[in-house]
Amino acid sequence: MIQPADLPDTLAVFPLPGALLLPRAKLPLHLFEPRYLQMLEDSLKSPQRLIGMVQPRGQGDISNRVGCAGRVTQFSETDDGRYLITLTGVSRFTIEEEVEGFTPYRRARVTWNCDDSLRNGSPLPGFDRVPLMELLERFFELKGLSTDWEAMQTACDETLINSLAMHLDFPAEDKQALLEAENLTRRRETLVTLIEFALRGSASEEKMQ
């Protein structure tokens, strides 16, 4: 486990709209562009093996953007030179400024949110799953999605909330709001709000037809 004192001041940054990584969650990625293959190679040479995921604003702006760094925990090369990797989320960060240099990929000076290391899988105080699961059933039906409901019921609170935040199909700015939530309780509240908004929007469309 990476300790806060081991986190670097400068981080390789991968701007990817819609791809959300959260602490302790896993994100699979497919790398094929030469600059990101170089980023992976450089990351694997470092002790921490970190890559910072961040969602860009318009025209690729990443200034003052909250992201999440992941450690490369799995990687495999395809026959044609592409890489399939898995990042395991370590900690969120805030970009202070981009760092100029000779790498083909972007790098930034960051500050870390070390509170991300305090969660330990314990139950979230006051979290009643029943209303959330009822909302999810309606949302999944609306979107034509299927899932393993038993696995969702048995997942720990953090895994459930973060998995939903990462994998449900929300716009990039909504994903950013989920990432920037100051704690797991706020992320759950934001998630519920987004689901309710989607359901209300669908109901309004039906009334207009």
Beta strands, then each sheet from edge to edge (+ up, - down):
strand 1: 10-15
strand 2: 26-31
strand 3: 50-54
strand 4: 66-77
strand 5: 83-98
strand 6: 106-112
sheet 1: 2+ 5- 4+ 3- 1- 6+
end
